[in-house]
Amino acid sequence: MNYDNFLPTVWQAFIHLVDQPLFVAFAVVWTFDIFTGLFKSFFKGAKIGADSTTGFKGLKKNVPVLMLILVLYPFFDVLNLDVVGYALTSFYIAFYGLSIIENLDVMGVPFPSFLKERLEKLKADADKGDLSDTDIKLKKDVEPEHVEEPQQTKKDPQETPDESKRAPEPVSAEIKEDK
């Protein structure tokens, strides 16, 4: 890779972000999430009403994500790691999409019951830190299997060990090279 042209190439990739449909989708979802978050604060179901401090906190969480995508996406594009850029951007599109659905739910927009129940369960599980619905089990979630230990009999110290009950000796293998 020619490093003399690296930064100008990254700059060109940055300028052409608006040509990337996935980035445009991210920008739209990100902006829509901020506006729905702002508008939901005016509704009765909101936990916190309209407040400049709350709005500032929301922006402090959302602006770094935008900066992350704005900086990393062009680098991934130039380094031919498009898949990583797509995955990162897709993750945040899904994340902000869920946030939009939650905001619209607070505003009273009707959703199908199965979607609303699933989102409530996801939110409750995330609040509790419960990962039981996932396929990944943490060590603390896995119960140890009950293994019965063999009963040990008292041995006579003068008794010689039975050769058939001894563990086999480890076998060493030699690797022969063909010439």
C-alpha positions in Angstrom: 0.0 0.0 0.0 1.3 3.4 -0.9 1.2 5.5 2.3 2.0 8.7 0.5 -1.6 8.9 -0.8 -3.2 7.4 2.3 -4.6 10.6 4.0 -5.8 12.1 0.7 -7.5 8.9 -0.1 -9.2 8.8 3.3 -10.3 12.4 2.8 -11.8 11.5 -0.6 -13.6 8.6 1.1 -14.9 11.0 3.8 -16.2 13.4 1.1 -18.0 10.5 -0.6 -19.7 9.3 2.5 -23.0 10.8 1.2 -22.7 8.3 -1.7 -22.8 5.4 0.7 -26.4 4.2 1.2 -25.6 2.6 4.5 -24.1 5.8 5.9 -27.1 7.8 4.6 -29.4 5.3 6.3 -27.4 5.7 9.6 -27.6 9.5 9.4 -31.3 9.5 8.8 -32.0 7.0 11.7 -29.6 8.9 14.0 -31.3 12.2 13.3 -34.8 10.7 13.6 -33.9 9.2 16.9 -32.7 12.6 18.3 -36.0 14.2 17.2 -38.2 11.4 18.5 -36.3 11.6 21.8 -36.9 15.3 22.0 -40.6 15.0 21.1 -41.3 12.2 23.5 -40.3 14.4 26.4 -43.5 16.4 25.8 -45.8 13.4 26.2 -47.3 12.1 29.4 -45.7 8.7 29.2 -42.2 10.1 29.3 -40.2 9.4 32.4 -38.4 12.7 32.2 -40.1 15.9 30.8 -38.6 18.4 28.5 -35.4 19.6 30.1 -32.2 21.1 28.6 -30.0 19.1 30.9 -31.6 15.8 29.7 -31.3 16.9 26.1 -27.7 17.8 26.6 -27.1 14.3 28.1 -28.7 12.7 25.1 -26.5 14.6 22.7 -23.4 13.7 24.8 -24.3 10.1 24.1 -25.3 10.4 20.4 -22.7 12.8 19.0 -19.7 10.5 19.8 -21.4 7.7 17.9 -21.8 10.0 14.9 -18.1 11.0 15.2 -17.1 7.4 15.5 -18.9 6.5 12.3 -17.7 9.6 10.5 -14.0 8.9 11.3 -13.9 5.1 11.1 -16.1 4.4 8.1 -13.7 6.2 5.6 -10.7 4.4 7.1 -12.3 1.0 6.8 -13.3 1.9 3.2 -9.7 2.8 2.2 -8.2 -0.2 4.0 -10.6 -2.6 2.2 -12.2 -3.5 5.4 -15.7 -2.5 4.1 -17.3 -5.4 6.0 -16.2 -4.0 9.3 -17.6 -0.6 8.4 -20.8 -2.1 7.3 -21.2 -4.2 10.4 -20.4 -1.3 12.7 -22.9 1.0 10.9 -25.5 -1.7 10.7 -25.3 -2.3 14.4 -25.9 1.4 15.2 -28.7 1.5 12.7 -30.4 -1.3 14.6 -29.6 0.2 17.9 -31.1 3.6 17.0 -34.0 1.8 15.3 -35.0 0.2 18.6 -34.6 3.6 20.3 -37.0 5.2 17.8 -39.6 2.4 18.3 -39.4 3.0 22.1 -39.7 6.7 21.6 -42.7 6.3 19.3 -44.3 3.9 21.8 -44.0 6.5 24.6 -45.7 9.0 22.2 -48.6 6.6 21.8 -48.0 5.4 18.3 -49.7 1.9 18.0 -47.5 -1.1 17.4 -48.4 -4.8 16.9 -48.7 -6.5 20.3 -46.0 -9.1 19.6 -43.4 -6.4 18.8 -44.3 -4.3 21.9 -44.1 -7.4 24.2 -40.7 -8.4 22.7 -39.3 -4.9 23.1 -40.6 -4.7 26.7 -38.9 -8.1 27.5 -35.7 -7.0 25.8 -35.7 -3.8 27.9 -36.5 -5.6 31.1 -33.8 -8.2 30.5 -31.2 -5.5 29.7 -32.1 -3.6 32.9 -31.6 -6.8 34.9 -28.6 -8.0 32.9 -30.4 -11.2 32.2 -29.0 -13.1 29.1 -31.1 -16.2 29.5 -32.8 -15.8 26.1 -29.5 -15.7 24.3 -27.7 -18.8 23.0 -24.5 -17.7 24.8 -24.3 -18.9 28.4 -22.0 -17.3 30.9 -20.2 -19.5 33.4 -22.3 -18.2 36.2 -25.5 -19.1 34.2 -24.4 -22.7 33.7 -25.2 -25.1 36.5 -22.5 -27.7 37.1 -23.4 -31.2 36.2 -23.7 -33.5 39.2 -21.1 -36.2 38.9 -21.1 -39.1 41.3 -17.7 -39.8 42.7 -16.7 -43.4 43.0 -16.7 -44.8 46.5 -13.3 -45.2 47.8 -12.4 -48.3 49.8 -9.8 -48.2 52.5 -6.6 -49.8 51.2 -4.3 -52.0 53.2 -0.9 -50.2 53.2 0.9 -53.5 52.7 -1.2 -54.4 49.7 0.6 -54.2 46.4 -1.0 -52.2 43.6 -2.8 -54.4 41.1 -1.2 -54.0 37.7 -4.5 -54.1 35.8 -5.9 -51.1 37.8 -3.0 -48.8 37.1 -3.3 -45.9 34.7 -1.6 -46.5 31.3 1.7 -44.9 30.8 1.7 -41.9 28.3 2.7 -42.9 24.9 5.2 -40.7 23.0 4.9 -40.5 19.3 7.8 -39.8 17.1 7.4 -37.9 13.9 9.3 -39.3 11.0 10.2 -37.0 8.1 10.0 -38.4 4.6 13.0 -37.5 2.5 
